[in-house]
Amino acid sequence: MMDNAELRAAAARVKVLLMDVDGVLTDGRLYNIPLADGTVAETKGFDSQDGIGLQWLNWYGVKTGVISGRVSPATVERARQCKMTYVYQGHIEKIPILEEIMKDAGVTRDDVAYVGDDLTDIVCMRRVGFAVATANARREVKAAAHYVTEVVGGNGAIREVVELMLKAKGLWPEIQKKYEIHE
């Protein structure tokens, strides 16, 4: 874990925020819905406050994206709604994808944050400047993190990370002013 000054510095540097999906953007539950033709459709539930937070990052030029082991049309739609730059699904081996994204974005590891909850995320977390685990993450994932969210995935964990980043970058007062918040 980082001390508060190191944490703020790492969060302020982030130019690309990447994350897992299940257990991070969602609570990890998968809903299988039977269709009339006998097939099954899978869907997930996403947090609306995470969504607006991701759009705020977009306003300030911070790219966002997902790297997920599962393939889901619901993830593609959520990424579109949140204006994510990168959407990679069906990838349990995440290092090549992380490297591809960093090359495309023209950033170094110090410019990247990654949020995860399960063992497959640790490899990415060890290769970025700001590694975050959700409150519901496995013990091993929390041990690899620079920061552990107070809330669980699917319940505003990404929003918590976004607010931390925007505060570290000195942009939070602009967000508050936009929504007429006076503290």
Stockholm file with secondary structure:
# STOCKHOLM 1.0

chainA/1-183         MMDNAELRAAAARVKVLLMDVDGVLTDGRLYNIPLADGTVAETKGFDSQDGIGLQWLNWYGVKTGVISGRVSPATVERARQCKMTYVYQGHIEKIPILEEIMKDAGVTRDDVAYVGDDLTDIVCMRRVGFAVATANARREVKAAAHYVTEVVGGNGAIREVVELMLKAKGLWPEIQKKYEIHE
#=GR chainA/1-183 SS CCCHHHHHHHHHHCSEEEECSTTTTSCSCCEEEECTTSCEEEECCCCHHHHHHHHHHHHTTCEEEEEESSCCHHHHHHHHHTTCSEEEESCSCCHHHHHHHHHHHTCCGGGEEEEECSGGGHHHHTTSSEEEECTTSCHHHHHHCSEECSSCTTTTHHHHHHHHHHHHTTCHHHHHHHTTCCC
#=GC SS_cons         CCCHHHHHHHHHHCSEEEECSTTTTSCSCCEEEECTTSCEEEECCCCHHHHHHHHHHHHTTCEEEEEESSCCHHHHHHHHHTTCSEEEESCSCCHHHHHHHHHHHTCCGGGEEEEECSGGGHHHHTTSSEEEECTTSCHHHHHHCSEECSSCTTTTHHHHHHHHHHHHTTCHHHHHHHTTCCC
//
